[in-house]
Amino acid sequence: MMEFEQHPTEPDTLVIKMPKRYIAKHSDEDLRAAVLAEREACAQLCLEQDEYGCGQYARAIRARSKHEQD
C-alpha cells in the first residue's frame, strides 16, 4: 500500500512517501529482455498499420534495438 507525506514546501500537497531502500527484484538481463520485447511489440504494431505508412517507424524501432546490441 502506498504511503503519503506532506510536500516539504507546499503544505497542502501530498506526495508519495519513498521507501528508505530499494531491493531490485530483476536482473539487468531481465530488464533488457523486457525492453527489447516491448520494442518489438511496438514495431509489430507499426507493421500492422503499414497501410498508413507506419512501416518506416517499425524499421526505425528495430534499428534502434540492433544499434544497442552492437
N, C-alpha and C positions, 0 to 999 in steps of 0.2 A: 504494500500500500504506500502511496506517495505521501510524503510529509511536506508541509509548507512552513515557511518562516516569513517574517516581515522583511521587506526590502530595506537595505541599510540606509538609503537616502530618501525613500518615498514611503512614509509610514502607513499610507492607506493601500499599499500594494503588497500582495503576497507573491513569493517566488518559491519554486521547488527547492526543498532542502536537499543539498547534495550529500551523499554518503561520505563518511570520513575516509574510506578506502574503496578501491575498485578491484575486483577479482576477475581477471579475464577467464571466460568460460570457453573460448575458442582459440585455436592456434592461428598464427598468421596464414598458414596454408588453407585452413578452413575459410577464413575471411576472404582470401584471394579467390578461392574457388567460387564462393558465393557472388563476389563481384563479377567474375567472368561469366557465370551462369545468368545473372541478371542482365548483363550487357548483351549476351547472345539472345536472350528473350526479347530485348528491345529491338535488336537488329531483325529478328524474325517478324516482329510486328510491322516494322517498316516494309519488309518484303511483301507482307500480306496486303499492304496498302500501296503497292507499287503503281497501281493504276492512277494514283495521284502524284506520281513522280517521287515517291519516297525511297526508292531503291538506292539512290545516292547516299541517303543517311545510313542505311544498313551497311553499305560499303565503308563509310567513314567510321562507324562504330566498330566494325570488325578490324579495320586498320589500326585503330587505337589499341585494341587488345593485342594485336600482333606486334605493334611497336613496343609495348611494355614488356613483352616476353623476350625480346631480343636483348 
